[in-house]
Amino acid sequence: MERRLTAVYEKHGEWYVAYLEEIPGVNTQGKTKEEARANLEDALQLFLEANRDLARRDLSGKSGVTEETFAIVENAA
């Protein structure tokens, strides 16, 4: 089962502000809700890439470090 996040859209004047409830720092805006949604997808990708790069820089040269793919699987309740 895929993991779903909660996108929140707030109308502020002519703009929609969008953010993900579960991941602080992933936020954006758009002139339409659709534009804000697309920008939110981009913001999430950039956030994940930046954090990955920072973690790899921090771990560079350290011994005893391993990496593996980690998938989130939700139990059907």
N, CA, C and O atoms as a GROMACS GRO file, in nm:
protein
  308
    1MET      N    1   0.085  -0.117   0.000
    1MET     CA    2   0.000   0.000   0.000
    1MET      C    3   0.090   0.124   0.000
    1MET      O    4   0.191   0.128   0.069
    2GLU      N    5   0.053   0.223  -0.075
    2GLU     CA    6   0.135   0.344  -0.082
    2GLU      C    7   0.110   0.434   0.038
    2GLU      O    8   0.002   0.432   0.098
    3ARG      N    9   0.209   0.512   0.072
    3ARG     CA   10   0.198   0.609   0.182
    3ARG      C   11   0.146   0.739   0.125
    3ARG      O   12   0.197   0.789   0.025
    4ARG      N   13   0.046   0.793   0.187
    4ARG     CA   14  -0.014   0.918   0.141
    4ARG      C   15   0.015   1.030   0.241
    4ARG      O   16   0.010   1.008   0.362
    5LEU      N   17   0.043   1.147   0.189
    5LEU     CA   18   0.068   1.265   0.271
    5LEU      C   19  -0.051   1.360   0.259
    5LEU      O   20  -0.131   1.348   0.167
    6THR      N   21  -0.060   1.453   0.350
    6THR     CA   22  -0.172   1.547   0.351
    6THR      C   23  -0.126   1.683   0.299
    6THR      O   24  -0.045   1.751   0.363
    7ALA      N   25  -0.177   1.723   0.184
    7ALA     CA   26  -0.149   1.855   0.128
    7ALA      C   27  -0.257   1.951   0.176
    7ALA      O   28  -0.376   1.920   0.171
    8VAL      N   29  -0.214   2.068   0.222
    8VAL     CA   30  -0.307   2.171   0.269
    8VAL      C   31  -0.294   2.291   0.176
    8VAL      O   32  -0.183   2.335   0.144
    9TYR      N   33  -0.408   2.343   0.133
    9TYR     CA   34  -0.412   2.460   0.045
    9TYR      C   35  -0.489   2.571   0.114
    9TYR      O   36  -0.602   2.550   0.158
   10GLU      N   37  -0.429   2.688   0.124
   10GLU     CA   38  -0.495   2.803   0.184
   10GLU      C   39  -0.498   2.916   0.082
   10GLU      O   40  -0.395   2.951   0.024
   11LYS      N   41  -0.616   2.972   0.060
   11LYS     CA   42  -0.630   3.083  -0.035
   11LYS      C   43  -0.596   3.212   0.040
   11LYS      O   44  -0.657   3.244   0.142
   12HIS      N   45  -0.499   3.285  -0.013
   12HIS     CA   46  -0.458   3.414   0.042
   12HIS      C   47  -0.464   3.516  -0.071
   12HIS      O   48  -0.373   3.527  -0.152
   13GLY      N   49  -0.572   3.590  -0.074
   13GLY     CA   50  -0.588   3.687  -0.183
   13GLY      C   51  -0.596   3.615  -0.316
   13GLY      O   52  -0.684   3.532  -0.338
   14GLU      N   53  -0.505   3.649  -0.405
   14GLU     CA   54  -0.501   3.589  -0.539
   14GLU      C   55  -0.419   3.459  -0.546
   14GLU      O   56  -0.411   3.396  -0.652
   15TRP      N   57  -0.360   3.420  -0.435
   15TRP     CA   58  -0.267   3.308  -0.434
   15TRP      C   59  -0.318   3.193  -0.348
   15TRP      O   60  -0.397   3.212  -0.256
   16TYR      N   61  -0.270   3.073  -0.382
   16TYR     CA   62  -0.290   2.956  -0.298
   16TYR      C   63  -0.155   2.921  -0.236
   16TYR      O   64  -0.055   2.905  -0.306
   17VAL      N   65  -0.152   2.910  -0.105
   17VAL     CA   66  -0.034   2.864  -0.034
   17VAL      C   67  -0.055   2.716  -0.005
   17VAL      O   68  -0.162   2.675   0.039
   18ALA      N   69   0.047   2.636  -0.029
   18ALA     CA   70   0.035   2.491  -0.013
   18ALA      C   71   0.151   2.438   0.071
   18ALA      O   72   0.264   2.485   0.060
   19TYR      N   73   0.119   2.339   0.154
   19TYR     CA   74   0.225   2.274   0.233
   19TYR      C   75   0.181   2.132   0.267
   19TYR      O   76   0.063   2.097   0.257
   20LEU      N   77   0.278   2.052   0.309
   20LEU     CA   78   0.252   1.915   0.352
   20LEU      C   79   0.251   1.912   0.504
   20LEU      O   80   0.347   1.954   0.568
   21GLU      N   81   0.142   1.862   0.562
   21GLU     CA   82   0.130   1.856   0.709
   21GLU      C   83   0.242   1.773   0.772
   21GLU      O   84   0.294   1.810   0.877
   22GLU      N   85   0.277   1.663   0.710
   22GLU     CA   86   0.370   1.568   0.770
   22GLU      C   87   0.517   1.605   0.755
   22GLU      O   88   0.602   1.549   0.824
   23ILE      N   89   0.549   1.700   0.666
   23ILE     CA   90   0.690   1.732   0.641
   23ILE      C   91   0.710   1.883   0.650
   23ILE      O   92   0.693   1.954   0.551
   24PRO      N   93   0.746   1.932   0.769
   24PRO     CA   94   0.770   2.077   0.783
   24PRO      C   95   0.878   2.123   0.686
   24PRO      O   96   0.979   2.056   0.668
   25GLY      N   97   0.857   2.237   0.626
   25GLY     CA   98   0.954   2.293   0.533
   25GLY      C   99   0.920   2.270   0.387
   25GLY      O  100   0.979   2.333   0.299
   26VAL      N  101   0.826   2.182   0.360
   26VAL     CA  102   0.783   2.160   0.221
   26VAL      C  103   0.659   2.246   0.200
   26VAL      O  104   0.547   2.209   0.236
   27ASN      N  105   0.681   2.362   0.141
   27ASN     CA  106   0.571   2.455   0.116
   27ASN      C  107   0.598   2.537  -0.008
   27ASN      O  108   0.713   2.550  -0.053
   28THR      N  109   0.491   2.592  -0.065
   28THR     CA  110   0.504   2.667  -0.189
   28THR      C  111   0.377   2.748  -0.210
   28THR      O  112   0.296   2.762  -0.119
   29GLN      N  113   0.361   2.803  -0.329
   29GLN     CA  114   0.241   2.878  -0.362
   29GLN      C  115   0.215   2.869  -0.511
   29GLN      O  116   0.299   2.821  -0.587
   30GLY      N  117   0.098   2.915  -0.553
   30GLY     CA  118   0.062   2.917  -0.694
   30GLY      C  119  -0.059   3.006  -0.714
   30GLY      O  120  -0.136   3.031  -0.621
   31LYS      N  121  -0.076   3.054  -0.837
   31LYS     CA  122  -0.191   3.139  -0.869
   31LYS      C  123  -0.321   3.060  -0.870
   31LYS      O  124  -0.428   3.116  -0.846
   32THR      N  125  -0.312   2.930  -0.898
   32THR     CA  126  -0.429   2.841  -0.894
   32THR      C  127  -0.395   2.724  -0.803
   32THR      O  128  -0.278   2.700  -0.771
   33LYS      N  129  -0.498   2.651  -0.760
   33LYS     CA  130  -0.474   2.533  -0.677
   33LYS      C  131  -0.392   2.429  -0.754
   33LYS      O  132  -0.306   2.363  -0.697
   34GLU      N  133  -0.421   2.415  -0.882
   34GLU     CA  134  -0.348   2.318  -0.965
   34GLU      C  135  -0.200   2.356  -0.974
   34GLU      O  136  -0.113   2.268  -0.967
   35GLU      N  137  -0.171   2.485  -0.990
   35GLU     CA  138  -0.032   2.530  -0.996
   35GLU      C  139   0.036   2.507  -0.861
   35GLU      O  140   0.151   2.464  -0.856
   36ALA      N  141  -0.035   2.535  -0.753
   36ALA     CA  142   0.021   2.512  -0.620
   36ALA      C  143   0.049   2.363  -0.598
   36ALA      O  144   0.151   2.328  -0.538
   37ARG      N  145  -0.039   2.277  -0.645
   37ARG     CA  146  -0.018   2.131  -0.632
   37ARG      C  147   0.107   2.088  -0.708
   37ARG      O  148   0.189   2.012  -0.656
   38ALA      N  149   0.121   2.135  -0.831
   38ALA     CA  150   0.239   2.101  -0.912
   38ALA      C  151   0.366   2.154  -0.845
   38ALA      O  152   0.468   2.085  -0.840
   39ASN      N  153   0.359   2.276  -0.794
   39ASN     CA  154   0.474   2.334  -0.725
   39ASN      C  155   0.507   2.257  -0.598
   39ASN      O  156   0.624   2.246  -0.560
   40LEU      N  157   0.406   2.203  -0.532
   40LEU     CA  158   0.426   2.125  -0.410
   40LEU      C  159   0.501   1.995  -0.441
   40LEU      O  160   0.588   1.954  -0.364
   41GLU      N  161   0.469   1.933  -0.552
   41GLU     CA  162   0.543   1.814  -0.594
   41GLU      C  163   0.690   1.848  -0.617
   41GLU      O  164   0.778   1.774  -0.575
   42ASP      N  165   0.715   1.961  -0.685
   42ASP     CA  166   0.853   2.004  -0.709
   42ASP      C  167   0.923   2.035  -0.577
   42ASP      O  168   1.038   1.997  -0.558
   43ALA      N  169   0.853   2.103  -0.485
   43ALA     CA  170   0.912   2.138  -0.356
   43ALA      C  171   0.950   2.014  -0.277
   43ALA      O  172   1.055   2.011  -0.213
   44LEU      N  173   0.866   1.910  -0.281
   44LEU     CA  174   0.898   1.786  -0.211
   44LEU      C  175   1.021   1.720  -0.271
   44LEU      O  176   1.109   1.675  -0.197
   45GLN      N  177   1.029   1.714  -0.402
   45GLN     CA  178   1.147   1.655  -0.467
   45GLN      C  179   1.274   1.731  -0.431
   45GLN      O  180   1.376   1.669  -0.399
   46LEU      N  181   1.269   1.863  -0.436
   46LEU     CA  182   1.386   1.944  -0.401
   46LEU      C  183   1.426   1.926  -0.255
   46LEU      O  184   1.544   1.918  -0.223
   47PHE      N  185   1.326   1.918  -0.166
   47PHE     CA  186   1.350   1.896  -0.024
   47PHE      C  187   1.423   1.764  -0.002
   47PHE      O  188   1.522   1.758   0.071
   48LEU      N  189   1.373   1.657  -0.064
   48LEU     CA  190   1.434   1.526  -0.047
   48LEU      C  191   1.575   1.521  -0.105
   48LEU      O  192   1.665   1.463  -0.044
   49GLU      N  193   1.595   1.581  -0.221
   49GLU     CA  194   1.728   1.584  -0.282
   49GLU      C  195   1.826   1.662  -0.196
   49GLU      O  196   1.940   1.619  -0.177
   50ALA      N  197   1.784   1.777  -0.144
   50ALA     CA  198   1.872   1.859  -0.060
   50ALA      C  199   1.910   1.785   0.068
   50ALA      O  200   2.026   1.786   0.108
   51ASN      N  201   1.813   1.720   0.132
   51ASN     CA  202   1.843   1.645   0.254
   51ASN      C  203   1.935   1.528   0.226
   51ASN      O  204   2.023   1.497   0.305
   52ARG      N  205   1.914   1.461   0.112
   52ARG     CA  206   2.001   1.349   0.074
   52ARG      C  207   2.144   1.399   0.054
   52ARG      O  208   2.240   1.337   0.103
   53ASP      N  209   2.159   1.510  -0.017
   53ASP     CA  210   2.292   1.566  -0.040
   53ASP      C  211   2.361   1.606   0.090
   53ASP      O  212   2.479   1.579   0.109
   54LEU      N  213   2.287   1.669   0.180
   54LEU     CA  214   2.343   1.710   0.310
   54LEU      C  215   2.386   1.588   0.392
   54LEU      O  216   2.492   1.589   0.454
   55ALA      N  217   2.303   1.485   0.393
   55ALA     CA  218   2.337   1.364   0.468
   55ALA      C  219   2.460   1.297   0.410
   55ALA      O  220   2.547   1.252   0.485
   56ARG      N  221   2.470   1.290   0.279
   56ARG     CA  222   2.586   1.224   0.217
   56ARG      C  223   2.714   1.303   0.242
   56ARG      O  224   2.820   1.244   0.261
   57ARG      N  225   2.704   1.436   0.242
   57ARG     CA  226   2.821   1.517   0.273
   57ARG      C  227   2.866   1.493   0.417
   57ARG      O  228   2.985   1.482   0.445
   58ASP      N  229   2.768   1.486   0.508
   58ASP     CA  230   2.798   1.466   0.650
   58ASP      C  231   2.861   1.328   0.674
   58ASP      O  232   2.946   1.314   0.761
   59LEU      N  233   2.818   1.228   0.598
   59LEU     CA  234   2.867   1.092   0.617
   59LEU      C  235   2.993   1.060   0.536
   59LEU      O  236   3.055   0.956   0.556
   60SER      N  237   3.029   1.149   0.446
   60SER     CA  238   3.144   1.126   0.359
   60SER      C  239   3.270   1.099   0.442
   60SER      O  240   3.306   1.176   0.531
   61GLY      N  241   3.336   0.989   0.410
   61GLY     CA  242   3.461   0.956   0.476
   61GLY      C  243   3.444   0.882   0.608
   61GLY      O  244   3.544   0.839   0.667
   62LYS      N  245   3.323   0.866   0.657
   62LYS     CA  246   3.302   0.793   0.782
   62LYS      C  247   3.299   0.644   0.754
   62LYS      O  248   3.245   0.599   0.653
   63SER      N  249   3.357   0.568   0.846
   63SER     CA  250   3.356   0.423   0.830
   63SER      C  251   3.235   0.365   0.903
   63SER      O  252   3.179   0.428   0.992
   64GLY      N  253   3.197   0.245   0.864
   64GLY     CA  254   3.086   0.176   0.929
   64GLY      C  255   2.950   0.229   0.888
   64GLY      O  256   2.851   0.205   0.958
   65VAL      N  257   2.942   0.298   0.777
   65VAL     CA  258   2.815   0.356   0.729
   65VAL      C  259   2.766   0.273   0.612
   65VAL      O  260   2.842   0.245   0.519
   66THR      N  261   2.641   0.234   0.614
   66THR     CA  262   2.580   0.166   0.500
   66THR      C  263   2.452   0.237   0.461
   66THR      O  264   2.392   0.308   0.542
   67GLU      N  265   2.410   0.217   0.339
   67GLU     CA  266   2.284   0.273   0.288
   67GLU      C  267   2.202   0.160   0.228
   67GLU      O  268   2.255   0.062   0.178
   68GLU      N  269   2.070   0.176   0.235
   68GLU     CA  270   1.980   0.083   0.171
   68GLU      C  271   1.850   0.156   0.140
   68GLU      O  272   1.818   0.257   0.201
   69THR      N  273   1.776   0.103   0.045
   69THR     CA  274   1.644   0.159   0.014
   69THR      C  275   1.549   0.124   0.126
   69THR      O  276   1.553   0.013   0.180
   70PHE      N  277   1.465   0.219   0.163
   70PHE     CA  278   1.370   0.203   0.272
   70PHE      C  279   1.233   0.238   0.220
   70PHE      O  280   1.211   0.351   0.176
   71ALA      N  281   1.141   0.143   0.224
   71ALA     CA  282   1.006   0.166   0.175
   71ALA      C  283   0.909   0.170   0.292
   71ALA      O  284   0.921   0.091   0.386
   72ILE      N  285   0.815   0.260   0.287
   72ILE     CA  286   0.712   0.270   0.390
   72ILE      C  287   0.592   0.191   0.343
   72ILE      O  288   0.536   0.219   0.237
   73VAL      N  289   0.553   0.093   0.421
   73VAL     CA  290   0.437   0.011   0.388
   73VAL      C  291   0.338   0.023   0.502
   73VAL      O  292   0.371  -0.004   0.618
   74GLU      N  293   0.218   0.064   0.470
   74GLU     CA  294   0.114   0.078   0.571
   74GLU      C  295   0.034  -0.050   0.580
   74GLU      O  296   0.007  -0.116   0.479
   75ASN      N  297  -0.004  -0.083   0.700
   75ASN     CA  298  -0.091  -0.199   0.721
   75ASN      C  299  -0.235  -0.159   0.688
   75ASN      O  300  -0.281  -0.052   0.727
   76ALA      N  301  -0.304  -0.244   0.616
   76ALA     CA  302  -0.446  -0.217   0.588
   76ALA      C  303  -0.525  -0.244   0.714
   76ALA      O  304  -0.530  -0.356   0.764
   77ALA      N  305  -0.586  -0.139   0.765
   77ALA     CA  306  -0.662  -0.156   0.891
   77ALA      C  307  -0.809  -0.134   0.868
   77ALA      O  308  -0.888  -0.144   0.962
   0.00000   0.00000   0.00000
